[in-house]
């Protein structure tokens, strides 16, 4: 599909990949590849670039920030200088190409509930030299770990030392059932709450620490906070000041200075906040589970004897015939072989209206057969269905950290130790320097420790991102990472391919003109023979018109596609071309009378291709495409959102302008080759999204800030390679994506502002002597509730 416009047939696998930054391609020589765990952004890239470019023998650098990979091209006898230079600037570089036998295992960790556990595990395993990479998925409670052969036992032992029991999964297996919801044992929390409130009541009644107060406080602390103490001790033993460690220190300190009721209330409220955090991720997990529940577990399959049996969908093999009654959900992807019905594809594509389906049409797992009975042939196993690939993509996207999440994690890693140091100074310096009472300042230090817990801050981002990804999937928008969901709000331009994107991509031949002294019948035969070998929409239109008229085809030798121009081939030993205006000009056959005829047809919005022989142009074929109904409204909605639009096509400029005018495109560029589209994308000042079919237009799609693939349902490559895949051909999903991205960005800003604002208020209240420990933990719990609830609002969009 690349003869007449600026699309190219290759590079499918890289069409939507994150572009790699190259320094040099000359004199590559040898290469070494490193994974750099702390290379998070362009700042680290610039630091590494400046350091390594100074080394003699380094000929090129390639950065992949998404995968944290650095490829060094060099002509050096040893890599010692490179690795020493990386170490000097603090880069944690691990050579990943020295042993091709690196193994990967997926571990299920039932107690990995949130970012606190992730940070603890990451800190432990990152220090292990045999571990090469870690990929966390909190929604699934899984960890994908890559390691040198024989290191799995050490990985499992390290997790065990942290109090985590890990179960090994088969990495080649399909996505497993989503992690089950956290099963909270409520009675210890209830006992803790009653005991804590009773301790407060007894203390108020007696006006002092009665022995009953101490007993009730101990009951509250150890029924509600025993797991916190266990986690806190593990964290301290591994030099990790997480929230469990801070809360354990704060509660212990409160008990030592005699604040028993407050210690009990703080521990109970913190335990309640922990349950809230776990439940918030459970709500996000349920959004993924809802996707998995779309496909039924069993289906009716034809048996060898011709009968029908209800079997597990997972056991059905490709090629089997499956029967679906009206009202049933379709269990597997397939092609209809018998029957006619309407199918509700909203769960996959987000289309609001059912689609008419008949013999030869595809069906997808998770969709609903509405009216008639269907029999279809299975084309993909359950684990490889479109729905399964969507679920896998959403799960993988959740594991990729968005920029805000990386910022929050880095901020929390600095904020907590700084506040801990401040608390230590508050506890010690005023009594020593100013001779103030020790207990008063120790109490203020303990309040600071409670404030140092970044609970609300760290939980808000992943919940918001996962909620946004799940909401987008329900609309038929598959976003391949939180980074694209978050960056979508910054888009100022959208660039569109024309054929198949703005238009239906199914043009029909409207005009045929024999040119010069050419025989019309022979010209039709030659053109039809060439076009029959091409899959471009214009060629298909010419071939279809010839087929309808019963034109016999001739044998074509040495057929070749000419990207952005047309095709060529030898027929009966003579070379012929079927191509566009550009090709005619390059061959030197574009005369004034031909130019006038071409201009007249192109101004009507038609695409013209010509049959060209050794003696010049022999015939003109004009085709016209129809514009999708959704294109006009989608462009109007994007304009209403303040986003400009442009169309990039290999078609002639007249056709580009005619189509652009009809749909309201701001700028239309025609006569573009693949490299021309790339240049137009690079010229844009601002963030730009490129919309194509996910396979062609590879250079422009890769260069754009976000690449959008159209009609990804049933297209493996689009789902695998796109930054954002639209599951049908409705462009109105683009403004939906932008609105969702902007809503997500607003929620993230609100949550961070709220979490940090509450911390700032309590810092001031602490130093003015007005804050108490239970007030601080209650505020932190309230903030957690607010940010989680705010993030989950995205699920309803």
MOKAFEN-V993738 format. One record per helix or strand. SS is the DSSP state (helix for helix, strand for strand). FROM is the first residue (numbers start at 1). LEN is the number of residues. If there is no record, write none. Layout:
SS/FROM/LEN + SS/FROM/LEN
//
This chain:
helix/12/3 + strand/21/2 + strand/30/7 + helix/42/11 + strand/58/7 + strand/69/6 + helix/80/9 + strand/93/3 + strand/103/7 + helix/115/12 + strand/131/7 + strand/142/6 + helix/152/10 + strand/166/4 + helix/186/21 + helix/211/14 + helix/226/12 + helix/243/14 + helix/260/33 + strand/298/5 + strand/308/5 + helix/313/3 + strand/321/4 + strand/329/1 + strand/334/5 + strand/341/4 + helix/346/4 + strand/355/3 + strand/362/2 + strand/368/2 + strand/374/5 + helix/382/3 + helix/386/14 + helix/403/32 + helix/438/14 + helix/455/20 + strand/477/3 + helix/482/9 + strand/491/7 + helix/498/5 + strand/503/1 + strand/508/7 + helix/520/12 + helix/537/12 + strand/557/6 + strand/566/6 + strand/574/6 + helix/581/7 + helix/592/11 + strand/607/7 + strand/616/9 + strand/627/1 + helix/629/12 + strand/644/5 + helix/653/11 + strand/667/3 + helix/674/10 + strand/687/6 + helix/698/6 + strand/706/4 + helix/716/6 + strand/724/3 + helix/732/36 + helix/773/24
//
